[in-house]
Amino acid sequence: MKVIRIILSVPAFLFFAVNLNFAQDVLTLDRAIDIALENSPQIRRSVINLERSKESLNAQNASLYSRFSLQVTPFEFSKDRQFNEFFSTWNTSETKASYGTFRISQPILWTDGILSLINTFSWQDAFSEFQDFNSESFSNRLFLSYNQPLFTYNRGKLQLNELELNLENAALSYEIQKLAITKNVSESFYSVYQQKLRLQITNDEYQSQKENYELTQNKVDAGILSKDELYQAELNMLNSQMSLQNQEVTLLNQFDQFKQLVGISIENEIDIIADVAHSPVEVDLNKALQSGVANRMELRQREIEIETSQFNLIRTSATNEFFGNLLMSVGLVGTDEKFGNIYDTPTNNQQFSLSFDIPLFDWGERESQIEASKKNIELSKLSLDDERISIMVAVKSVARNLENLEKQIEISEVSERNAELSYEINLERYSNGDLTSIDLQRFQQQLSEAKLNRVNALISYRLELLNMKIQSLYDFELNEPVIPNVKYDVE
């Protein structure tokens, strides 16, 4: 197996030219990805969305526990004057009161009912001008009640299931975003690497043009060549120098864009090092297809969309629905002028209520909304099928690209070797005066393009191999599946 490694090295004066000589941090691809997974704005948004979904589910789970509440009115005073029609006289009443209510409510998830224990204690001092009546008493009401919806869906359980799906969806989105960041950072990293290589190659061209210019000038001074060759050599050198300056500016701009993507401060000076090693990786297309269809998180997201649409159908079906409500309560009521005698003669308190809401005619509103919800479910199912097909198409396309890139790498190696030999031969011809500077520049450009094409093919292969890993969720380099961490802790 033939292994090709390219280590980029740029002369020290070039680093000074692009302001990278005093780089504070040198990044490899793996380190750049790690930094991006911590600092990237896209990842941070996904983390916030994941935490928001987690807290919403935590809140819903907490709402299923017993709720304790205390409502207190320390003092209440009212004075009113009303006309008594029976006695045809005006009456002034005055009331002073103090009361509080302690309540324990327990939601029942299985039935969507609520079981409550309620105790209300009050004190009242009432005065009526009619017959000069005055009354002071203590009262305590203790009762147990149960409220149960009938003939309708379980709203509490549905909301809990929906929040669980939202959290799972957020976790899937976070993992998908991590893979996307890995791909984006890799592409940007290698783009900067390619630009550094262009800068190096352009500098080599510039140095070669300077040498050619000096050689031509010596020949013109010796009368061997005409001055037009010197003019052309000088023009070639100046064009190469301008190209070098343009490549330096482009590299600086790409570094800034790369830092923004990774989440590094623009003020920080960084450099990158890359080791592009080509070792052909055998890709099993059938395994890639099976892994992609079985494990791709986008498919689970489409399934979640279907389940969510079914929840919406349940809600829609409750539009103008027939439903009932059952209320039962039992308790004791004690009242007396003395606090210690409240329950000397208690009164049993019972309540039973059964009510129904019966829709008569809604002009087809409920039926139309149900049909609309069913259509949404059909659309979600079509999206699932289309997503599955898209994954298979993408995996097959990447597999074909890898095979094609293998051939491109072999051809680019031969092209670079031939271009280098051709340039050396024609450089000797130029030195002997058998070739013009314009022709030599053409061979120099061919050599530069061959070098770039070879590196581009190597980098494209690495990126396409990463793309296969993302599309199939299988790492063929390590020969193991990629298992995203979609687990989450809920308090």
GIUR-V101767 format. One record per pair of residues at least 12 apart in sequence whose C-alpha atoms are under 8 Angstrom apart, sorted by the first residue. I is the first residue (numbers start at 1). J is the second residue. Records with the same first field share a line. If there is no record, write none. Layout:
I: J / J
//
This chain:
1: 279
2: 279
3: 277 / 278 / 279
4: 276 / 277 / 278 / 279
5: 275 / 276 / 277 / 278
6: 275 / 276 / 277 / 455
7: 273 / 274 / 275 / 276
8: 196 / 197 / 273 / 274 / 275
9: 200
10: 196 / 200
11: 200
17: 248
18: 248 / 249 / 251 / 252
20: 269 / 270 / 271
22: 269
23: 269 / 270 / 271
24: 268 / 269 / 270 / 271
25: 269 / 270 / 271
26: 270 / 271 / 272 / 273
27: 270 / 271 / 272 / 273
28: 272 / 273 / 274
29: 186 / 189 / 272 / 273 / 274
32: 185 / 262
33: 181 / 182 / 185 / 186 / 262
35: 262 / 263
36: 181 / 185 / 261 / 262 / 263
37: 178 / 181 / 262
39: 262 / 263 / 264
40: 261 / 262 / 263
41: 263
42: 177
43: 174 / 177 / 178 / 181
46: 170 / 173 / 174 / 177
47: 174
49: 170
50: 167 / 170 / 171 / 174
53: 163 / 166 / 167 / 170
54: 167 / 489 / 490
55: 490
56: 163
57: 160 / 163 / 164 / 167 / 490
58: 490 / 491
60: 160
61: 160
63: 107
64: 106 / 107 / 108 / 109
65: 106 / 107
66: 104 / 105 / 106 / 107
67: 103 / 104 / 105 / 106
68: 102 / 103 / 104 / 105
69: 102 / 103 / 104
70: 100 / 101 / 102 / 103
71: 100 / 101 / 102
72: 99 / 100 / 101
73: 98 / 99 / 100
74: 98 / 99 / 100
75: 96 / 97 / 98 / 99
76: 95 / 96 / 97 / 98
77: 94 / 95 / 96 / 97
78: 94 / 95 / 96
79: 92 / 93 / 94 / 95
80: 92 / 93 / 94
81: 93
91: 128 / 129 / 130
92: 128 / 129 / 130
93: 126 / 127 / 128 / 129
94: 126 / 127 / 128
95: 124 / 125 / 126 / 127
96: 124 / 125 / 126
97: 122 / 123 / 124 / 125
98: 122 / 123 / 124
99: 120 / 121 / 122 / 123
100: 120 / 121 / 122
101: 118 / 119 / 120 / 121
102: 118 / 119 / 120
103: 116 / 117 / 118 / 119
104: 116 / 117 / 118
105: 117
109: 156 / 157
110: 157
111: 148 / 154
112: 148 / 149 / 154 / 155 / 156 / 157
113: 146 / 147 / 148 / 149
114: 146 / 147 / 148
115: 144 / 145 / 146 / 147
116: 144 / 145 / 146
117: 142 / 143 / 144 / 145
118: 141 / 142 / 143 / 144
119: 140 / 141 / 142 / 143
120: 140 / 141 / 142
121: 138 / 139 / 140 / 141
122: 138 / 139 / 140
123: 136 / 137 / 138 / 139
124: 136 / 137 / 138
125: 137
136: 337
137: 335 / 336 / 337 / 338 / 339
138: 335 / 336 / 337 / 338 / 339 / 342
139: 333 / 334 / 335 / 336 / 342
140: 333 / 334 / 335 / 342
141: 331 / 332 / 333 / 334
142: 331 / 332 / 333
143: 329 / 330 / 331 / 332 / 349
144: 329 / 330 / 331
145: 327 / 328 / 329 / 330
146: 326 / 327 / 328 / 329
147: 325 / 326 / 327 / 328
148: 325 / 326 / 327
149: 323 / 324 / 325 / 326
150: 323 / 324 / 325 / 326
151: 322 / 323 / 324
152: 318 / 321 / 322 / 323 / 324
153: 314 / 318
158: 311
162: 308 / 311
165: 304 / 308
168: 486
169: 301 / 304
171: 486 / 487 / 488
172: 297 / 298 / 301 / 486
175: 484 / 485 / 486
176: 297
179: 470
183: 463 / 466 / 467
185: 258 / 261 / 262
186: 463
187: 463
188: 258
189: 258 / 272
190: 459
191: 254
192: 251 / 254 / 255 / 258
193: 272 / 273 / 274
194: 452 / 455 / 456
195: 247 / 250 / 251
196: 251
197: 452
198: 247 / 452
199: 244 / 247 / 248 / 251
201: 448
202: 240 / 243 / 244 / 247 / 448
203: 244
205: 240 / 444
206: 237 / 240 / 241 / 244
209: 233 / 236 / 237 / 240
210: 237
212: 233 / 437
213: 230 / 233 / 234 / 237
215: 431
216: 229 / 230 / 233
217: 230
225: 433
229: 436 / 437
232: 437 / 438
233: 437 / 438
236: 441
255: 270
276: 458 / 459
277: 458
278: 458 / 462
280: 406
281: 476 / 477
282: 476
283: 399 / 476
285: 395 / 396 / 399
288: 395 / 472 / 473 / 474
289: 392 / 395 / 396 / 472
290: 472
291: 472 / 473 / 474 / 481
292: 391 / 392 / 395 / 471 / 472 / 473 / 474
293: 388 / 391 / 392 / 472
295: 472 / 473
296: 471 / 472 / 473
298: 387
299: 384 / 387 / 388
302: 380 / 381 / 383 / 384 / 387
303: 380 / 381 / 384
305: 380
306: 377 / 380 / 381
309: 373 / 376 / 377 / 380
310: 373 / 377
312: 373
313: 370 / 373 / 374
316: 366 / 369 / 370 / 373
317: 366 / 369 / 370
319: 366
320: 359 / 362 / 366
321: 357 / 358 / 359
322: 356 / 357 / 358 / 359
323: 356 / 357 / 358
324: 354 / 355 / 356 / 357
325: 353 / 354 / 355 / 356
326: 352 / 353 / 354 / 355
327: 351 / 352 / 353 / 354
328: 350 / 351 / 352 / 353
329: 349 / 350 / 351 / 352
330: 348 / 349 / 350 / 351
331: 348 / 349 / 350
332: 346 / 347 / 348 / 349
333: 346 / 347 / 348 / 349
334: 346 / 347
391: 471
394: 471
395: 468 / 471 / 472
398: 464 / 465 / 467 / 468
399: 468
401: 464
402: 461 / 464 / 465
405: 457 / 460 / 461
406: 461
408: 457
409: 454 / 457 / 458
412: 450 / 453 / 454 / 457
413: 454
415: 450
416: 447 / 450 / 451 / 454
419: 443 / 446 / 447 / 450
420: 447
422: 443
423: 440 / 443 / 444 / 447
426: 440 / 443
427: 440
469: 482
//
